[in-house]
Amino acid sequence: MLLWVSVLVLEAVPKAVISLHPPWTVFFKGDAVTLTCHVSHIYTAKNRELYQWYLGTEILREIPGNTLKVQNSGEYKCQTQNSLLSDGVTLIFSTAKLILQAPPSVFEGDSVTLKCQANVDLALKNKSLYKNGKMLKILDESSSFHIQQAGLKDNGEYHCAGSEINCSFSSNRIKIQVQELFPHPVLRSRPSWTTSGNQLTLICETQLPPQKSDVQLQFRFFKDGQIVEEGSKNFLKIWNPSSGMNKGPSYYWCEAHTVTSNVCKKSQKSQIHVEVPVSRPVLTLSPPRAQALEGHRVTLHCETRRGSTPILYQFYHGDVLLKSSSTHTARVSFSITLTAESSGKYSCTANNGFGPQRSDTRSLSVTVPASRPILTLRVPGTRAVVGDVMELHCEAHKGSPPILYRFYHDNVFLRSSRPPSGRGTSFNLSLTPEHSGSYACEADNGQGAQRSDTASLRVTVPASRPVLTLRVPGTQAVVGDVMELHCEAHRGSPPILYRFYYDDVFLGSSSAASGGRASFNLSLTPEHSGSYACEADNGLGAQRSEVVSLNVTVPASRPILTLRAPGAQAFPGDVMELHCEAHRGSPPILYRFYHDNVILGSSSVPSGGGASFNLSLTEEHTGNYSCEADNGLGAQCSEAVTLSISGLTGSRLGPVATGVAGGLFGMGGLAVVALLLYCRLPRKAGGRTSDPSRNPSNSDPQEPTYYNVPGWIELQPVYSNVNPKGGDVVYSEVRRIQEGNKHAVASDSSLRLLWTYLPSHGPIASPQPYSAQDSSVIYSQVKAESFLTSTAESAHTPCTPSNPGGQRH
C-alpha cells in the first residue's frame, strides 16, 4: 500500500481521565474511594486551574486539587478549563452481603484482579467465581482472582457466590470488555510522493487511549524482512532509490510494542516508489455524440498518458463532483443515466499526489421527450355558457423545447402553437352550443407526440324565451274543458324548470330533465279567463313567454221568457214585448223567439244581457211562446208561456174598475183614493206618458208593465187570478212614480200596473202590509219566484218548451 498522513499520540485538546483508589467500582456502604482527575501536564503546568467534579449532570464541586473522596453511588466526571469532560465512572456503594470488585476499564495486556468481598458480619465457608454463569474457580482465603495479561479471551460476565450454614449468597455481576491498548500501526511517508534521489521519512503511526497515555511504546522498522532501526522513535529517514535502478521496489513495515512486549502489533507492508506526476487527462463520451435522449446511458472515460499510480480520478458536471475513483490503471470509466438535468459541460481530473490535472470540457445536450401534457379548460364561471370565452391551456411539465402543441375537439384539429420556451400554451374559444364535446391536446418535440387525457365540456345554453300554447279540446275554451298549458323553450340546456302563471299568480311548475317542453292541465271555470304566461329557467336566468289571453266561454244558461203587455189582459191590437234573457253565458248570445215552434225573429246581444221582440197582437197570436239563447255552445230553450188573447177591447173597463175599487177599499184607505185622484188629475184623458223607464229593455224582466190607461176609471187595477186553480198567481203592485225620477219624462205622477208569469212550482210569499215609510208603494203583494232552465236540442232546431199550465188572457 501507499504511505500517507501523520501520527498524533496526544490529542490537540486533552481529555480528562479519572482514576480510582482503591481501583474498584463497587464498595460496601460506608466505604470511601478517592477519585483523581488526570489532565496532560503540558496543559496544567502553565495554569493552576480549578477542577470541576460532576455527579450525574450536576456540578458536585469545584476545587483547586485534582482529588476527591466520595461515598455516594452515582456517575462521576471531571474536567478543567483546558480539557474535555472525562468519561464517566459509575460507583456503587452496596448494602449487599457479598460483592465482586473489578477495575472500571480493562485493556489488553493489563494485569487484572477480581476480588470477592463479604460483609464484616458474614463468615462464609467458601467462595466461588463464575464467568458467564459457569464456575471459573473456587477462591482461596484472599478471595481474589488474577488475570496476568488480559486479552479478548477474558471478555465476559463475572460474579461470585458463597455460603454459610443453610444460606447462600451471590454478588453483583460485572461485565468485563477488554479494550484494545493501541491499534495496529500504519506506516506512512513524508512526503507522500517523491522523485528519484529525494530523502523520505517513514513514520510508524499508532495511538494510545487517554487512560493509557503513560504507557511507553517501542518501535521497530523493517526493510524486506530485516530490522533497519529499533527504539522509542516512531520515525525513520531513508533515501528514495533511483527510478533508474534495475532492482525492484523494497517492502517496508513497522512494529509497535510495550516495554514488557506483552502487546506487540505490526503494520502492513508498503512499497517505496519513484513517483511520476500525472499528465493532463482526456475525457471522452460513449456513445460519442453531443446529443442524447433522456433515459439513455452515457459512459464518461477519463484517461492519462503517464503518471505514477495510484491515480485519483474525479468526474465533474460543471463544478459538481459526480464520482471519485482511485485506481492503478491509466483509464477509468463512469456511466450515468441521462435526465433532463444532465445537459451541460463535463470534465474530469487526475491526481497522483502532485496536484490535480483537469481535462478539457465536453458538452452534452440531453433531449427530454415531451411528457404527457395536461389540458385545462378555463371558463369565467362555474360552468361553460354560450358566449363565454374559454381558455384551453395545454402544458407538458417535462420536455426539451421547442414543443409543438396541437388542440383537438372531438378528434378534429383546432389549431397548434409552438412556444419558444417549451412551457405551456393557450388559446381562446368563444363558446357556441356546437362546442360541447371532448377536447384533447398533444405535445410533440420530435420524440413522439404525447396526447393528454380527454376533457369533456358541456356548453350550457341559456333557456330561450319560451312559447306558451293553450290547448283546449275544441275551437274555443269552454267551462269544464281541461285546458293544457304547453310551455316550450326552443333553445336551452336541460334540465329546464318551467313555471306557469295566471294573471302573474303562480299556478305550478314542471321540470323537463331532457329540456324540450312541459305541460300543465287546468279544468276551466269562468274565473280562468285572463292572461297566462310561463317561464323557462335552467339556472342562467328565467325567461318569460309573451302573455296569452284566454276567454273562457260560458255556455248560455236556460233563458227566461217574459211577455209584457199594456194591461192585465192581452187584447188584439196591443203591442206585446217578448223579453228573453239567459242569466249566464258568454256574449255574444243569439236569441230566437218562437210562436208554437215557428220562429218569429232573432236578436244578437254582443255584450250579454237579454233581448226583446215586439209583436202587435191579433187573435191568431194566441198560443205557446218560447225563446232560445245560443252563444255557439248549444241552444238553450226556455219554458213555454201560453198566451190567450181576448176578443173585445172594451171588456177591459169593468173588471179593471171593480178590481181597483175593491182593492182600494179593501185597504180601507181614503188616503189611497186621494192618492189615486192626486195621481190622475194632472193627466189628460186618453193621454200616454212617455217614461223611458217603461222601455222594455229597462223593465223588470218578470214584471210586464201596462200603461196608457185611457181615463180615471181605467186606473182602477184589476186583480184577477189568471189561473185560480194554480199556485202561480202574482198580484199587481200599484206604485206612484216620484217626481224628479231619472226615468220619468212628465212631472206628473202615474200608476203602473205590473204582472208577471212565474213557474207553477215556485212558493208564494205571504202578503206584505202597507208601509208608511215607502211612500211609492200603495199596495203590494210579494210574488212567488222560480228560475226557468231547459236545454235545447239544437241551435237551429225550434225547442219544445214545457208548458207550466198558466194562460194569459
C-alpha positions in Angstrom: 0.0 0.0 0.0 1.0 3.6 -0.4 2.2 5.7 2.6 0.2 8.6 3.9 -0.6 11.0 6.8 0.9 12.0 10.1 0.8 10.4 13.6 -0.6 12.0 16.8 -0.2 10.4 20.2 -1.7 13.3 22.1 -5.0 15.0 21.2 -4.9 18.7 20.4 -7.3 19.3 23.3 -6.7 16.7 26.1 -9.5 14.7 27.6 -9.6 14.4 31.4 -9.3 10.9 32.8 -10.5 9.7 36.3 -8.5 7.1 38.3 -9.8 5.3 41.4 -8.1 4.3 44.6 -8.8 1.6 45.5 -9.3 0.7 41.8 -12.8 -0.7 42.2 -16.2 0.4 41.1 -18.2 -1.5 43.7 -17.9 -0.9 47.5 -19.8 -1.6 50.7 -21.9 1.1 52.1 -19.8 3.3 54.3 -16.6 2.7 52.4 -14.8 5.6 50.7 -13.0 5.9 47.4 -10.6 8.6 46.2 -11.1 10.0 42.7 -8.2 11.6 40.8 -8.7 13.8 37.8 -5.7 13.5 35.3 -5.0 16.1 32.6 -1.9 16.1 30.5 0.9 18.1 32.3 1.5 20.1 29.1 -1.7 22.0 29.7 -1.8 22.0 33.5 1.8 23.2 34.2 1.2 26.6 32.8 -2.0 27.3 34.6 -3.1 26.4 38.1 -6.7 25.5 37.2 -9.7 24.5 39.2 -11.1 21.1 38.8 -14.9 20.7 38.3 -16.4 17.5 39.6 -19.8 16.3 38.4 -22.2 13.8 40.0 -24.6 13.0 37.2 -25.3 16.2 35.3 -24.9 18.5 38.4 -21.6 20.1 39.4 -20.6 18.5 42.7 -17.6 20.6 43.5 -15.1 23.0 42.0 -11.7 22.7 43.8 -8.1 23.5 43.1 -6.9 20.0 43.8 -7.4 17.1 41.4 -8.6 14.5 44.0 -12.0 14.0 45.6 -13.1 11.4 48.2 -16.7 10.2 47.8 -19.0 7.7 49.5 -22.2 8.0 47.4 -23.3 5.9 44.4 -23.5 7.6 41.0 -21.7 8.6 37.8 -18.7 10.9 38.4 -17.0 13.1 35.8 -14.3 15.8 35.9 -12.8 18.5 33.7 -10.7 21.6 33.7 -11.0 24.8 31.7 -8.5 23.5 29.1 -9.6 19.9 28.9 -12.6 18.0 27.6 -15.0 16.4 30.0 -13.8 12.9 31.1 -15.7 9.7 30.5 -18.0 8.9 33.4 -17.1 6.4 36.2 -20.0 4.7 37.8 -19.5 3.9 41.5 -21.8 1.6 43.5 -21.9 1.7 47.4 -23.8 -1.5 48.1 -25.7 -2.8 51.1 -25.4 -6.4 49.8 -23.7 -9.1 51.9 -21.4 -10.1 49.1 -19.9 -8.0 46.3 -17.5 -8.6 43.4 -15.0 -5.8 42.8 -13.3 -5.1 39.4 -11.4 -2.1 37.8 -13.5 0.3 35.7 -11.8 -0.5 32.5 -9.5 -3.3 31.2 -7.1 -3.0 28.3 -5.2 -5.8 26.5 -2.1 -6.8 28.3 -3.3 -5.4 31.7 -2.9 -7.4 34.9 -6.5 -7.6 36.3 -7.6 -8.6 39.8 -11.2 -9.5 40.6 -12.0 -9.5 44.4 -15.0 -11.2 46.0 -15.6 -9.4 49.3 -18.1 -10.4 52.1 -19.5 -8.1 54.7 -17.7 -8.0 58.0 -20.6 -9.6 59.8 -20.7 -12.5 57.4 -18.4 -15.6 57.7 -18.5 -17.6 54.6 -17.0 -21.1 54.4 -16.1 -20.9 50.7 -16.4 -18.6 47.8 -16.5 -19.4 44.1 -16.1 -17.2 40.9 -18.3 -17.6 38.0 -17.9 -16.5 34.3 -20.9 -16.4 32.0 -22.8 -18.5 34.5 -20.2 -21.2 34.8 -17.9 -21.7 37.8 -14.5 -20.5 36.9 -12.6 -21.1 40.2 -13.0 -21.7 43.9 -11.4 -18.8 45.6 -8.9 -19.1 48.4 -8.7 -17.1 51.5 -7.6 -14.0 49.7 -10.9 -14.1 47.7 -9.1 -12.7 44.7 -8.8 -13.9 41.1 -5.9 -12.7 38.9 -5.7 -12.3 35.1 -2.0 -11.8 34.2 -2.4 -10.4 30.7 -5.9 -9.6 29.7 -7.0 -10.5 26.3 -10.1 -10.9 24.2 -10.5 -14.4 25.7 -11.2 -12.8 29.1 -14.3 -10.9 28.0 -17.5 -11.9 29.8 -19.8 -11.5 32.7 -18.4 -12.3 36.2 -19.9 -12.8 39.7 -19.0 -14.7 42.9 -21.0 -16.7 45.3 -20.5 -18.0 48.9 -22.4 -19.9 51.5 -22.7 -20.4 55.3 -24.9 -22.7 57.3 -28.1 -23.2 55.4 -27.7 -20.0 53.5 -26.0 -19.0 50.2 -25.1 -15.6 48.8 -24.5 -14.2 45.3 -22.7 -11.0 44.4 -23.4 -8.3 41.8 -22.5 -9.1 38.2 -19.7 -7.3 36.4 -19.2 -7.3 32.6 -15.5 -7.1 31.5 -14.8 -5.9 28.0 -11.1 -6.0 27.2 -10.2 -2.9 25.1 -7.5 -2.6 22.5 -4.4 -0.9 24.0 -3.5 0.6 20.7 -4.4 -0.1 17.1 -2.2 -1.7 14.5 0.4 0.9 13.4 0.3 2.4 9.9 3.5 3.1 8.1 3.3 6.4 6.3 5.9 8.5 4.4 6.6 12.2 4.2 6.3 13.5 1.6 3.8 11.0 0.3 5.2 11.1 -3.2 8.9 11.5 -4.0 11.0 11.6 -7.0 14.3 9.8 -7.5 17.1 10.8 -5.1 14.9 12.6 -2.6 15.0 11.8 1.2 11.9 10.1 2.6 10.7 9.9 6.2 8.8 6.8 7.3 6.5 7.2 10.3 5.1 4.3 12.3 1.8 5.7 13.4 -0.5 4.5 16.2 -2.3 6.0 19.2 -2.8 5.1 22.9 -6.1 5.8 24.7 -6.2 8.6 27.3 -6.4 6.2 30.2 -3.1 4.7 29.0 -1.3 7.8 27.9 1.6 7.0 30.3 2.3 3.6 28.6 5.7 3.6 26.8 5.8 2.1 23.3 8.8 0.8 21.4 9.1 0.9 17.6 11.0 -1.3 15.1 11.3 -0.6 11.3 11.8 -3.5 8.8 13.0 -3.5 5.2 12.5 -6.7 3.2 12.3 -8.6 6.5 15.4 -7.1 8.1 15.3 -4.7 11.2 16.5 -1.3 10.0 16.1 0.6 13.2 14.7 0.0 16.8 13.9 2.3 19.7 11.4 4.7 21.2 11.3 6.9 18.0 8.4 6.2 15.8 10.0 7.6 12.5 12.8 6.5 10.1 14.6 8.6 7.4 15.7 6.9 4.2 16.8 7.9 0.8 14.4 7.0 -2.0 16.1 4.8 -4.6 16.6 6.0 -8.1 13.9 5.1 -10.6 16.7 4.0 -13.0 17.7 1.2 -10.7 17.2 -2.3 -12.0 16.2 -3.6 -8.6 12.5 -3.6 -7.9 11.0 -1.5 -5.1 11.6 -2.6 -1.5 9.0 -3.5 1.1 8.9 -1.6 4.4 6.8 -2.2 7.6 7.0 -1.3 11.2 6.1 -2.7 14.6 4.9 -1.2 17.9 5.1 -2.9 21.3 5.1 -2.2 25.0 8.2 -2.2 27.1 7.3 -5.5 28.5 6.5 -6.7 25.0 3.3 -8.3 26.2 1.4 -6.3 23.5 3.0 -6.2 20.1 1.4 -5.1 16.7 2.9 -4.6 13.2 1.8 -2.6 10.2 1.2 -3.8 6.7 4.0 -4.0 4.2 4.4 -1.0 1.9 6.5 -0.3 -1.2 8.5 2.8 -1.9 8.0 4.0 -5.5 9.7 6.7 -7.6 6.6 8.8 -8.4 5.9 10.4 -11.8 3.4 13.3 -11.8 0.2 12.5 -13.7 -0.4 14.0 -17.2 -3.4 16.0 -18.2 -6.3 13.6 -18.6 -8.5 13.3 -21.7 -12.3 13.0 -21.3 -14.3 11.0 -24.0 -18.0 10.2 -24.2 -19.5 6.9 -25.3 -21.6 7.0 -27.5 -19.6 9.9 -28.9 -22.4 12.3 -29.8 -23.2 15.7 -28.3 -27.0 15.0 -28.1 -28.7 12.1 -26.3 -32.2 11.2 -25.1 -33.4 11.2 -21.6 -33.2 7.7 -20.1 -30.2 6.6 -22.2 -26.9 5.7 -20.6 -23.7 7.6 -21.4 -20.2 6.5 -20.3 -17.5 9.0 -19.5 -13.9 7.8 -19.9 -11.0 9.7 -18.2 -7.6 8.6 -19.3 -4.0 9.7 -18.6 -0.9 9.1 -20.8 1.6 8.9 -17.9 1.7 9.2 -14.1 2.5 7.0 -11.1 -0.3 5.0 -9.7 -2.5 5.0 -7.8 -4.3 7.9 -9.5 -7.4 9.5 -8.1 -9.9 10.3 -10.9 -12.8 12.7 -10.3 -15.7 13.4 -12.7 -17.5 16.7 -12.8 -20.7 18.1 -14.2 -20.0 21.7 -14.3 -18.5 22.3 -10.8 -20.4 19.5 -9.2 -18.5 16.4 -8.3 -20.1 13.3 -9.7 -17.8 10.5 -8.7 -14.3 9.8 -7.4 -12.3 6.7 -8.1 -8.7 5.7 -7.2 -7.1 3.1 -9.4 -3.8 1.8 -10.5 -4.8 2.0 -14.2 -4.4 4.8 -16.6 -8.1 4.9 -17.5 -11.3 4.9 -15.5 -14.9 5.0 -16.7 -18.1 6.3 -15.2 -21.7 5.7 -16.6 -24.7 7.8 -15.9 -28.4 7.5 -16.9 -29.4 10.8 -18.5 -32.1 13.0 -17.1 -33.3 16.5 -18.0 -30.7 17.9 -15.6 -27.9 16.0 -17.3 -27.3 18.6 -20.0 -24.2 20.7 -19.6 -20.4 20.6 -19.6 -18.4 17.6 -18.3 -14.8 17.3 -17.3 -12.5 15.0 -15.2 -9.4 15.4 -13.1 -6.5 13.1 -12.4 -4.3 13.4 -9.3 -1.5 11.1 -8.0 -0.3 13.4 -5.3 1.4 16.1 -7.3 -1.8 18.1 -7.8 -4.9 17.6 -9.9 -4.8 17.8 -13.6 -8.1 18.8 -15.4 -9.3 17.7 -18.8 -10.9 19.8 -21.5 -14.7 20.1 -21.1 -17.2 18.2 -23.2 -20.7 19.4 -23.8 -23.7 17.2 -23.7 -27.3 18.1 -24.6 -30.0 15.8 -23.3 -33.2 15.8 -25.2 -36.1 15.1 -22.9 -39.2 13.7 -24.8 -42.3 15.7 -24.1 -44.3 14.2 -21.2 -48.0 13.6 -21.4 -49.5 17.1 -21.4 -52.3 18.3 -19.2 -55.2 20.1 -20.8 -57.0 22.6 -18.7 -60.3 24.2 -19.7 -60.9 27.6 -18.1 -64.2 29.5 -18.2 -65.3 32.6 -16.3 -67.9 30.9 -14.1 -68.5 27.6 -12.6 -69.8 26.2 -15.9 -69.4 26.9 -19.6 -72.2 29.1 -21.0 -72.8 30.1 -24.6 -71.0 33.3 -25.3 -68.2 32.7 -22.7 -64.6 32.9 -23.8 -63.0 29.6 -22.8 -59.2 29.3 -22.5 -57.7 26.0 -23.5 -54.3 25.6 -21.8 -52.0 22.7 -22.7 -48.8 22.1 -20.8 -46.2 19.3 -20.7 -44.3 19.5 -17.5 -41.3 17.8 -19.0 -39.8 18.1 -22.4 -36.9 19.8 -24.2 -38.0 22.9 -26.2 -39.3 23.7 -28.7 -42.5 21.8 -28.1 -45.3 21.9 -30.7 -48.8 21.9 -29.1 -51.9 20.8 -31.0 -55.5 21.2 -29.9 -58.4 18.9 -30.8 -62.2 19.0 -30.5 -63.8 15.6 -30.9 -60.6 14.5 -32.6 -60.9 17.4 -35.1 -57.8 19.6 -35.3 -58.4 23.1 -34.0 -55.0 24.8 -34.0 -51.4 24.5 -33.0 -48.8 26.6 -31.2 -45.0 26.3 -30.7 -43.9 28.4 -27.7 -40.1 29.0 -27.8 -39.6 28.4 -24.1 -41.3 25.0 -24.2 -43.7 25.9 -21.5 -47.5 25.6 -21.9 -49.6 27.4 -24.4 -53.1 28.6 -24.5 -55.7 29.8 -27.0 -59.2 31.2 -26.5 -62.5 30.0 -27.9 -65.8 31.9 -27.9 -68.3 29.2 -27.0 -71.4 28.2 -29.0 -73.6 25.2 -28.4 -71.6 23.3 -31.0 -68.5 23.5 -28.8 -69.8 20.8 -26.4 -67.8 17.6 -26.6 -64.4 16.2 -25.9 -61.2 18.1 -26.0 -57.6 16.9 -26.0 -54.1 18.3 -26.8 -50.8 16.9 -28.0 -47.2 17.9 -27.1 -44.5 17.0 -29.6 -40.8 17.9 -29.5 -39.8 15.5 -32.2 -39.5 12.5 -29.9 -43.1 11.3 -30.4 -46.3 13.1 -29.8 -47.9 12.7 -26.4 -51.7 13.2 -26.1 -53.4 14.4 -23.0 -56.4 12.9 -21.2 -59.7 13.8 -22.7 -61.5 16.8 -21.1 -65.3 16.8 -21.6 -67.1 20.1 -22.0 -70.8 20.7 -21.8 -71.7 24.2 -23.1 -74.8 25.3 -21.2 -77.2 27.2 -23.5 -79.4 29.7 -21.6 -83.1 28.9 -22.0 -84.6 30.9 -24.8 -87.9 32.9 -24.4 -90.5 30.1 -24.2 -93.6 29.9 -26.2 -96.8 29.3 -24.3 -99.6 27.5 -26.1 -103.1 27.0 -24.6 -104.7 23.8 -25.9 -108.4 23.1 -25.5 -110.5 20.3 -26.9 -112.5 22.5 -29.3 -112.0 25.7 -31.1 -112.7 27.8 -28.0 -112.2 27.4 -24.3 -115.4 26.3 -22.6 -116.2 25.9 -18.9 -115.5 22.4 -17.8 -112.8 21.8 -20.5 -109.4 20.5 -19.5 -107.0 23.0 -20.9 -103.4 22.1 -21.4 -100.9 24.9 -20.9 -97.9 23.9 -23.1 -94.6 25.8 -22.5 -91.6 25.2 -24.7 -88.2 26.9 -24.9 -86.8 26.0 -28.4 -83.2 26.5 -27.0 -81.7 25.8 -23.7 -79.6 23.1 -22.0 -81.6 20.7 -19.8 -82.8 20.4 -17.2 -85.2 23.3 -17.6 -87.7 24.3 -15.0 -91.0 25.5 -16.4 -93.3 27.7 -14.3 -96.9 28.6 -15.2 -98.7 31.9 -14.2 -102.2 33.1 -14.4 -102.5 36.9 -14.1 -99.0 36.8 -12.5 -100.1 34.3 -9.9 -98.1 31.2 -9.8 -100.0 28.1 -10.8 -97.4 25.3 -10.8 -94.1 24.1 -12.2 -92.6 21.2 -14.0 -89.0 20.2 -14.6 -88.0 18.8 -18.0 -85.0 16.6 -17.4 -84.2 16.5 -21.1 -85.1 20.1 -21.9 -87.8 20.4 -24.5 -91.2 21.2 -23.1 -93.6 20.9 -20.2 -97.3 20.9 -19.8 -99.8 21.8 -17.1 -103.5 20.9 -17.1 -106.3 23.1 -15.8 -110.0 22.3 -15.5 -111.6 25.5 -16.7 -114.1 27.6 -14.8 -115.4 31.1 -15.6 -112.7 32.5 -13.3 -110.0 31.2 -15.5 -110.4 33.9 -18.1 -107.4 36.2 -18.1 -103.7 36.4 -19.0 -101.4 33.4 -18.9 -97.6 33.2 -19.1 -94.9 30.8 -18.5 -91.2 30.9 -17.6 -88.2 28.7 -18.6 -85.3 28.6 -16.2 -82.2 26.4 -16.5 -80.2 28.3 -13.9 -79.0 31.0 -16.2 -81.9 33.4 -15.7 -85.6 32.8 -16.1 -87.1 33.7 -19.5 -90.8 34.6 -19.6 -93.1 34.0 -22.5 -95.4 36.5 -24.1 -98.7 36.8 -22.4 -101.5 34.7 -23.9 -105.1 35.9 -23.1 -107.8 33.4 -22.5 -111.5 34.0 -22.6 -113.4 31.1 -21.1 -116.7 30.8 -22.9 -119.6 30.1 -20.6 -122.5 28.2 -22.3 -125.7 30.1 -22.3 -128.0 29.1 -19.5 -131.6 28.2 -20.0 -133.3 31.6 -20.7 -136.4 33.0 -19.1 -139.1 34.3 -21.4 -141.2 37.2 -20.2 -144.3 38.5 -22.0 -145.1 42.2 -21.4 -148.5 43.6 -22.5 -150.0 47.0 -21.8 -152.6 45.7 -19.4 -153.5 42.9 -17.2 -155.0 41.1 -20.2 -153.8 40.9 -23.8 -156.2 42.2 -26.5 -155.9 42.4 -30.2 -154.0 45.5 -31.2 -151.8 45.5 -28.2 -148.1 45.6 -28.7 -146.7 42.8 -26.7 -143.0 42.7 -25.8 -141.3 39.3 -25.7 -138.2 39.5 -23.5 -135.7 36.6 -23.4 -132.8 36.6 -21.1 -130.1 34.0 -20.1 -128.6 34.9 -16.8 -125.3 33.1 -17.6 -123.5 32.8 -20.8 -120.5 34.4 -22.7 -121.5 37.0 -25.2 -122.4 37.4 -28.0 -125.7 35.5 -27.4 -128.2 35.0 -30.2 -131.8 35.0 -29.0 -134.6 33.4 -31.1 -138.3 33.8 -30.4 -140.9 31.1 -31.3 -144.7 31.0 -31.5 -145.9 27.5 -31.5 -142.4 26.4 -32.6 -142.4 28.8 -35.5 -139.6 31.3 -35.4 -140.8 34.8 -35.1 -137.4 36.6 -35.1 -133.9 36.7 -33.5 -131.7 39.2 -31.9 -127.9 39.1 -31.2 -126.7 40.7 -28.0 -122.9 41.4 -28.3 -122.4 42.3 -24.7 -124.7 39.9 -22.9 -128.0 40.5 -21.2 -131.4 39.9 -22.6 -133.1 40.7 -25.9 -136.6 41.8 -26.7 -139.0 41.3 -29.6 -142.3 43.4 -30.1 -145.4 41.9 -31.5 -148.7 43.6 -32.5 -151.3 41.2 -31.3 -154.1 39.6 -33.2 -156.4 36.8 -32.3 -154.0 34.4 -34.2 -151.3 35.2 -31.7 -153.0 33.0 -29.1 -150.7 30.0 -28.3 -147.4 29.0 -26.7 -144.3 31.2 -26.8 -140.7 30.3 -26.2 -137.3 31.5 -26.9 -133.7 30.2 -27.3 -130.4 31.5 -26.2 -127.4 30.4 -28.2 -123.7 31.6 -27.9 -122.3 28.8 -30.1 -122.2 26.2 -27.5 -125.6 24.8 -28.0 -129.0 26.5 -27.9 -130.9 26.6 -24.6 -134.7 26.7 -24.7 -136.9 28.5 -22.2 -140.1 27.1 -20.8 -143.2 27.8 -22.9 -145.5 30.6 -21.9 -149.2 30.3 -23.1 -150.9 33.5 -24.2 -154.7 33.9 -24.6 -156.0 37.0 -26.4 -159.4 38.4 -25.5 -161.7 39.2 -28.4 -163.1 42.7 -27.3 -161.1 45.7 -26.4 -163.9 47.3 -24.3 -164.2 44.5 -21.9 -161.2 45.8 -20.1 -163.1 48.6 -18.2 -165.5 46.6 -16.0 -163.1 44.3 -14.4 -160.5 46.9 -14.0 -162.8 49.3 -12.2 -164.2 46.7 -10.0 -160.8 45.3 -9.1 -159.4 48.7 -8.3 -162.3 49.8 -6.2 -162.3 46.6 -4.3 -158.6 46.8 -3.8 -158.6 50.3 -2.6 -161.5 49.9 -0.2 -160.2 46.6 0.9 -157.2 48.5 2.2 -159.7 50.8 3.9 -157.8 53.9 2.9 -159.4 57.1 1.8 -155.8 58.1 1.6 -155.4 55.6 -1.2 -158.4 57.2 -3.1 -157.0 60.6 -2.5 -153.6 59.4 -3.7 -155.2 58.0 -6.9 -157.0 61.2 -7.5 -153.8 63.1 -7.0 -152.0 60.9 -9.5 -154.8 61.1 -12.0 -155.8 64.9 -12.0 -152.7 66.1 -13.9 -153.2 63.6 -16.7 -155.4 64.1 -19.8 -157.9 61.6 -20.6 -156.6 59.0 -23.0 -153.1 60.5 -22.7 -149.9 58.3 -22.6 -146.9 59.0 -20.6 -143.6 58.9 -22.4 -141.4 57.5 -19.5 -138.1 56.0 -20.7 -138.2 53.7 -17.8 -141.0 51.9 -19.3 -138.8 50.8 -22.2 -138.9 47.0 -22.3 -135.1 46.9 -22.0 -135.2 48.7 -18.7 -138.2 46.9 -17.1 -138.1 44.1 -14.7 -138.0 41.0 -16.8 -140.5 39.3 -14.6 -142.9 42.3 -14.4 -144.6 43.3 -17.7 -145.9 47.0 -17.5 -149.2 48.2 -18.8 -149.5 51.8 -19.4 -151.6 54.4 -21.4 -154.8 53.9 -19.3 -157.4 56.0 -21.1 -159.2 57.5 -18.2 -159.6 57.7 -14.5 -161.7 54.7 -14.2 -159.1 52.8 -16.2 -156.7 53.4 -13.5 -158.6 51.0 -11.2 -156.3 48.0 -11.1 -158.0 44.7 -11.7 -156.6 41.8 -9.6 -157.6 38.7 -11.3 -156.3 35.2 -10.9 -155.4 34.0 -14.4 -155.4 30.5 -13.2 -157.3 30.4 -9.9 -156.6 26.7 -9.5 -152.9 27.1 -9.9 -150.3 28.4 -7.4 -148.8 30.9 -9.8 -150.9 34.0 -9.1 -148.9 37.1 -8.7 -150.8 40.2 -7.8 -150.0 43.5 -9.3 -148.3 46.3 -7.5 -149.6 49.8 -7.6 -146.8 52.4 -7.4 -146.5 56.1 -7.5 -143.7 57.4 -9.6 -141.9 60.2 -7.7 -141.3 63.5 -9.4 -137.8 64.0 -10.5 -137.2 60.3 -11.1 -134.4 59.9 -13.6 -136.6 57.7 -15.8 -139.7 60.0 -15.8 -140.4 62.3 -18.7 -143.5 64.0 -17.3 -143.6 65.8 -14.0 -147.0 64.3 -13.0 -147.3 61.0 -11.4 -148.8 58.0 -12.9 -149.7 54.5 -11.9 -148.2 51.3 -13.3 -149.9 48.0 -13.3 -147.5 45.1 -13.4 -147.9 41.5 -13.9 -145.7 38.5 -14.5 -146.0 34.9 -15.1 -143.9 32.7 -12.8 -143.4 29.0 -12.8 -146.0 27.0 -11.1 -143.5 25.3 -8.7 -142.4 28.5 -7.0 -143.5 29.2 -3.5 -146.0 32.0 -2.9 -144.8 34.6 -0.4 -147.1 36.0 2.2 -148.7 39.4 1.8 -146.8 42.4 2.9 -148.7 45.1 4.6 -148.5 48.7 3.5 -145.6 50.5 4.9 -145.8 54.2 5.6 -142.0 54.5 5.2 -142.3 53.6 1.4 -144.5 56.3 0.0 -144.2 54.9 -3.5 -146.0 51.7 -2.7 -149.7 51.9 -2.4 -150.4 48.2 -2.1 -148.2 45.2 -2.8 -148.2 41.5 -2.7 -144.9 39.6 -2.7 -144.6 37.4 -5.8 -143.6 33.8 -5.9 -140.3 33.2 -7.7 -138.5 30.4 -9.5 -136.0 30.1 -12.2 -136.6 28.5 -15.6 -134.0 26.4 -17.2 -134.0 24.0 -20.1 -131.7 22.6 -22.6 -132.3 23.0 -26.3 -131.6 20.1 -28.6 -130.0 22.2 -31.4 -129.1 25.9 -32.0 -131.4 26.0 -35.1 -134.0 23.4 -34.3 -137.0 25.0 -32.5 -137.1 23.8 -29.0 -140.1 22.2 -27.5 -140.7 24.1 -24.2 -142.6 22.7 -21.4 -145.9 24.4 -20.5 -146.3 25.3 -16.9 -150.1 25.3 -17.3 -150.6 29.1 -16.9 -152.6 31.1 -19.5 -152.6 34.7 -20.4 -156.0 36.4 -21.2 
